[in-house]
Each structure stands twice: as C-alpha cells, then as structure tokens.
Amino acid sequence: MSTSTITETRRHAPLVLINLAVLLSATGNGITIVALPWLVLQQTGRATDAAVVAGAATLPLLLSSLFSGTVVDRFGRRPTSLVSDALSAVSVTLIPLAAATVGLSVPLIAALAALGAAFDPAGMSAREAMLPAATRAARWPIDRVNSVYEANFNVAYLVGPGIGGVLIATVGAVNTLWVTAACFVASIAVIAFLKLEGAGVPDRDARPSSMWSGTLEGLKFVWRNRLLRTLALVDMAIVALYMPIESVLLPVYFTDLGQPAQLGWVLMAMSLGGVVGALAYGGLAARVRRRTVMLVAISVLGACMVAFAFLPPLWAMLGIAAAIGLVYGPVGPIANYAMQTRSPEHMRGRVVGVMTSTAYAAGPLGYMLAGPLIDAAGLTATAVALAVPVCVIAAVCFALPALRELDDKVAPLWTSTEDSLDG
C-alpha cells in the first residue's frame, strides 16, 4: 500500500468510525421502536398502555438531552459516547432478564424503557459534536458530511425496525431486545478505536464550570440566536405531532391486523426514503436553497399525515412513508449545518444537546394525547387531529424571516486550497 493511500485512509478513518458507531447504536434503538410497543400490546391490547410506554421512553429524553451537551463539553466526546452506549446496553438487557425472573408489567416496562432512553442523548450528542473535526480530517464539504451522516442514521432506522419485525415474528418481542444490547456493545467496540483531535477530555479552561451553569449557557446561546431558536421551536412542534403516528397509531393499526412485519415494512420504507433524500441533498446542496428544502419538507409531511388518516392499503402506506422520508431526509443535514456554523467549538456539545432536547420536549404530551384519543375516537380521527396542525405550521413557516438565514453566507469551519466546508 502506498504512502498516499495510507494517508488517505487515516484521514477518512474518524468519519468512517463515527458513522459506523451511529449505525450500530441507532439500529438498536430502531429495533426497540417496534419491540416495546408490540410487547405492551401483546400483554394488554390497549393503545393507551402503548402510549404510556412510548411516553415513558421519551420523557427522560427531555431532561437527559438538555444536560447531555454539558456532559459532552465537560467530560469529552469520545468518553461520553463509550459510557452512554455501555449504560444503554445494561439497561436494555434488564427487560428480558426481568421477563425471565419477576415477570413484566406495563409500569415495569415503562420504567425500564425510561431508564434505557435516558442514556441515549449523551451518546448521540457526543458523536454529532465530533463531526466537524472528522470533517476537517477528511477534507469533505460540510453538506456532504451531514448528508452522509443523516443517511447513515436513516439506514439504521431502515434496518432496525425490519430486524425488529422479523425477530418478533420468530423469537418474540422479549428475546428481540438481546439484539439491541448487542448493537450497543458493538458501537462501544468501534468508538474504542477512534482517534480524533478534540475528542478526549477538554482542557480545564474550556470546560463548563458546572452542569447547571453550562446548560444555562447553552440554552441562552440557542435562544439568542434567531435561526437556532426558530428551528428548535418548529422541530418541537413537528415531533410532538408526528411521532405519535409512528410510535402509537401505526403499531395499534398493525397490531389489530396481527401483522408485525408490515409495521416494520412501513417504517423501513420511511427510512429508505430518508436515506435517498439525505444522500441526494449532499449532491444538490450547492444548487438548492436550504429554506426551500425545509418548506417543502414540512408541507409534504402535513399532506402525508392527512393521507395516513384514511388508513389506505399497505402499498399506499408504503408510498406515503417513503415520501415522508424522501422530503424529510435533508432536514437533518440542514439542522446540523445550522448548529455547526452558529456554535463555537467549546460549546458545540451544549448547542447540540439543547437543540435535541427541544425536539423531545413536547413528545410526551403528543403520546399522552394520542393514546386516549385513539381509544375514544379511533385511528382516523386521531390522525386528522395530528395532521391539521402540521399543515398550519407549514403555512406559518413560509412567513418566518429567520429561515432565510439558512442561506446566508457564513465563514467555513476550515479552508484549504482544495476544498472547504461550504464546498
């Protein structure tokens, strides 16, 4: 192997390892999206119970994601990723262990789901905060890196639910969770090999003085930046209204049909669309306005949610799901771009953590509303009640001046004679 080839491999190694770790960790989480609601519905058959577990898994994310960025900036990106995956692996193994010993109940499943979810945001924030340094090492354009990263994330949620649906049908929902634990362990092994500038424990003068003060600094920074504040609020509303469709309404519908594999297919179609959308954005970013992409994504999402309300045949659901993924695939790379170009290096973990926590903030409210509403009014009425506000948000976004800042010229994170992050 030539010296130039070895150098090229070393340059790209951090980016490859980060994406592989994300793939493994997110695949484990993708499996649980299918396994946990199915486990509850098998036991009680009540949508409200499935919503309770989904909400329990989301509620801790608000608090833990809020402080996760401060953990990253205080203890380091690589160490945080390792510890987070280790704790997630331990927590998820408690569910099959409990099933084999004391037995499972809805409160116990909800408590263990909450415990497992609490550790995820720190790991996600840590890996995402390492992207700019990996980008500098690889000398890739920033939009290309973000599109590959988000496409990889969608691949995980393409593979994860599919694996989950197949495993539930073959070995049962409880045993399926052993695969989730294995995914977290594999992610730990990958990050153990990562060597990257700025990934270790930060210098003392660069660390936040305390967890509380560091988190407040992150909140103030995001709130005072008009673009980040707008993106956070819009994302908060969209997540609250859409996630009950994916995590409560669809599981209930396919449970009634007795078709766990079909639920996995629909979620896989959505993730496949997301992979295509994210990868396509990497090539189109230089020619398409980021604001336009955002407006199209939210508008199409609202229309697709209305279409879901009619509970069409499986082939139509697969097309709707793929359309959602396709238009929303570029939204993640665009949000990453905004965070990376608007946050200083020493605060990047906190900015990522705060932006992530706002997405989780309204999630439990959406779950708690959707479950009882399904039991009282049915699937169609609930889907319409969730879809109409998304259509209104899409209309409002056309008038938001802050979103125009997505297309402002900003200083690149690094420059070279060959390339630049804004390339």
N, C-alpha and C positions, 0 to 999 in steps of 0.2 A: 504494500500500500504506500502511495507516495506521500510526501510531507504535506502537500497541499490538500490531499484527501483527508488525512488525519486532522489537519487544522479545521477543515470544513465540518467534519463530524463533531469535533469538540465544540464548535460554535453553535451547532444546532442541538446538541445533547440536552441542555437545560429545557429548551422548548419542547422537545420530544418527551422528556421525563414528566414535565408538568402536565402535559396533555394526557399521557398515559395514566397518571395518578388520578386525574379528573375523571377519565373514562371509567376506571375501576370503581372509584368511590361513588360516582353518580349512578353507575349501573346497579350497585347495591341498593341505593335509595329508590331507583326505578322499580326494582322488584317489590319493595315494600309498599309502593303506591297501589299495587294490585293485591298483595298478600294480606295486608292488615284489614282493609275494608271487607275483603272476602272472608277472612277469619271471623270477623264480628257478625257478618250477615249469615254465615253458616250457623252460628250459635243462636241468634235471636230473630233474624229476618226483619229487623226494624231499621229503617233508614235513619231514624233519629240516633240510634246507637252507633251506626257507622259514622254519622256526622260528629258525634261526641268524640270518637277515637281520632277522626281526622282533625278536629279542632284541638284535641289534646296534643297531637303531634305538631301542631302549628303554633299554639300559644307560647311555648317556651322559646320558639324561634324569635319572637319579638324582643324579649329581654336578652337572650344569649347573642343574637346577631347585633344588637345595639352595642354590647360590650366587646363583641368578638374582634372588632377592628382595633380596639385599645389593647387587647391581649396580643394581637399580631405585632403592633408597633412597640409593645413593651417587652415581649419575650422572644420575638423573632419569627420570621415567616416559616422557615423550614421546621424548627422545633414545634411550632403551633400545629402545623399540618400533621406531623407524626403523632403528637399526643391526641389530637382531635380524632383521627382515624382509630387509634387504639381504644379510646373510650367508647366510640361508636360501635366497634366490634364487640366489646364486652357487653354493652347494653342490649344489643340485638340478640345475642345468644341467651339472654335471660328469658326470652319468650318461650322458645322450645324447651328450655330447662324447667321453667315453671309449668308448662303443659305436661311434662313428664313426672312432676312431683306433686305440687299443691293444686294443680288444675288452673284453668284460665276462666276469668270472668271479664265483663266489659270494663269495670273500673281498673282491674289489674292490667289489661291490655292497654287501656288509655294511659295509665301511669308509666308503663314501660315504653310505650310509643313516645311519650313526652320526654322521658329520660334520654332515649336514643336521639331524638331530634335536637336536643339541647346542645349537642356537641358538633353538629354539622356546620353551622355558620362560621365557626372559627377556622375550620379546615378550608372551607370554600374561600373565605376572605384571604387567608394566607396564600393560597395558590394563585388567586387572581392578582394579589399585590406583587407577586413575583414576575408577572408577565412583562412589565416594562424592562426589567433587567435582562430577561431572556430575549426580549425583542432586540435590545441593543447588542447582545451577543450574536444573535443570528443575522442581524442587519436586514431585517424584513420591514416592509411598511406596516405601520400600526394597524391599519384597517385589515390587512391580510392576516395578521396575527390574531386579531379579535374575531375575524370571521372563522378561522380555523378552530380557535378555542371554543366558540359557541357551537359550531357544527359538531365538534367532538362531544360537547356536553349533550347535544341532541341525540347523537349516536347512542350515548349511554341510556337515554330515556327511550330510544328506539329498541335497543337490545333488552334493557331491564324489564319492562312490562311484558315483552314477549316471552322472555325466560320465565318470568313470574307466572304468566298464564299457563304455560306448558307444565311447569313444575307443580302448580296447584292441581292440575288435572291428573298428574301422575303420582306424586308423592304426598300431596296435601299441603295446605297453607302453612301449617306449623313447620314442617321439615324444609319448606322453601326458604325459611329465614336463615338456615345454616349457610346457604349460598351467599346471602347478604353479608354475613360475617366474614366469609372467605374473601369477598371483594374488598372489604376494608383492610384486611391483613395484607392482601396483595398490593394495595395502594401504599401502605407503610413501607413495604419492601422496595418499591420504586423510588419513593422520596428519599430513602436512606442513601441512595446513590447520587443524589443531586448535589452538585457543587455550583454555586451561583453567587455572584457579588451581591452583598446586601441581604442575603437570605438568612444569615445567622443572627445571633443576639445583637441588637443595635448598641451603639456606643451610649454610655450613660447620659451624655448631654442631649442625645436625640430622642430618648425615651420620654413618654408622658410621665409626669411626676406621680400620678396615681390613676387607678382605674376610673374613678369618678371624674376627676378633672380632665383626663384625656378624652373620655366620652363626651363631656360637655364641649370641649374644643372641637371635636368632630361634628357635633350637632350644630354648633354656631357657624362653623365653616360652611356646611351644606346649606343651612337656612339663609345665610347672607349671599350665597351665590344664586342668582336668579335662575339660571339654567338648571343647576342641580336640584334646587328646590322644586321647580316645576316638574321635572322628570320624576322626582320622588313621589309627589302628590298624585300625579297621573297614574304611575305604576301602582301605588297603593290602592287606588280605586279599581283599577282593572283586575288586579289579583284577587281582591275581595269578591268581585262579581263573577269572575271566570272560574276560579279554582273549584268552587262547589260543583260546577258542571263536570269537571274531570274526576274529582275525588269522591263525590257523593251521588250525583244524578246518574251518571253513566254506570257506576258499579251497581246501583239499585236496579236500573233497567236490565242490565245483562244478568244480574242475579235472578231476577224474576223469570228470565228466559232460560236460566240454567246453562249459560254459555260463558264461562270464564275466559276461554281462549279468544272469543270475539271481542271482549273488552280489551284484551292485550293487543289485538289487531288494530283496533281504533286508535289506541294510544301510540302504537308503533307507526301508524300512518301519519299521525300528527308529528311525531319526532322525525320521520323520514322527510316530511315537508320542511321541517325546521332545518335539517341538515342541508338540503338543497338550497333553501333560502339564505342561510348563513354563508355557505360557500359561494353562492352566486354574488352575494353582496361584496365579497372580497375583490371580485373582478370588476364590479360595477361602481364601486365607491367613488372612484375618480370622476365618474360621469353622471352620477345621480345625486341629487341633494338629499342630505340626511333628513331634513324636515319633511320632505315629500314622502320618503320611505316610512317615517313614523306615522304620518297622517293616513296613508293607505293601509298600514297595518291595523290601526285601531278601528278604522271604518269597516274593513273586511271582517275583522273579528266580531264586531257587533252584528253584521249581517249573518255570519255563520252561526252565531249563538241563536239567532231567531230561527234559522233553519233547523238547528238541533231540536227546537221546541216541538216540532212536528213528529219527532221520533221516526224518521224515514227508514227505509230498508237499509240493511247493512252496507250495501255497495254505495249508497248515497252518504251514509255516515262516514265511510272511509274517505270519500272525496271531500266532504266538508272538513274532516280532521286534517287531511293533507293540505287543504287550502289555508287553514289556520296556521299550520306550521310554516308553510311557504312564505306567507306575508309577514309572519312574526319572527322568522329566523334572523333577519337583520337587526331587530330591535336590541338584542343583547350586545352585539358588536358596537352599535351606536352608543348605548349607555356606557359601555366600557370606555369608549373613546372620550366621552364627556368627563368621566371620572379621572382618567389618566392625564388628560390635558388640563384639567382645572385644579388638580390637587398637588401640593408639594410632596416630595419623596418621603419625608419623615411622617407625613400624615396620611399616606395613601391607604394604609390598613383601616384607619378610622373612617375615612370617607367611604370606602367600600362597605364597611360594616354598617354605617348609618344608612346608606342607600339601600342595602339589603334589608335592614330592619324595617324600613318604611313599607316595603313590599309585604312583609309579614304582619304588619300592624293590624290591618283590617281583615286578615284571613280568618281568624276565629269567629268574628262576627258573621262573615259570609257563611261559614259552615253551620253555625248555630241557627241562622235564619233558614238555610236551605233544607236541613233535615226535617224539622217540624212542618215546614211549608209543603214538602213533598208528601208527608203523611196526611196532611189536612186537605191539600188542594190538588195533588197529583203532580206528575212529572212535567206535563206540558205547561201548566200554569206557572210552575216554579221557574222553568227555563225562560219563559217570556218575561217574568218579573226580574230576572237577572240580565236579560239581553237588552231590554229597552234603555236602562241607564248607560250601558256601554255605548249605544248609538248616540245618546245625548252627549257623552264625554267626547266622542269623536267629533261632533259638530263644534263643541266648545274649543277643542284643540286647534281648529283652523284659525281661531281668532287670538290665540296666545302668542304674544310677541316674543316671549322667551325662547320658544322653539326655533326661531330664526337664528339664534346664536349657535345652533348646531353646525351651521355652515360658515361661521366666522373663521377667518384665518388665525391660527394660533401658532406659537413657537413650537417647533418639533422637540420631542424628548431627546433626540440626538441627531447629529448630522454627519454625513460623510460624503466624499466625492462621488460615491457610487449610488447612494440611496439615502432616504430619510424616512422618518416615521410617518410623515404626512404623505409619503410617496403614493 
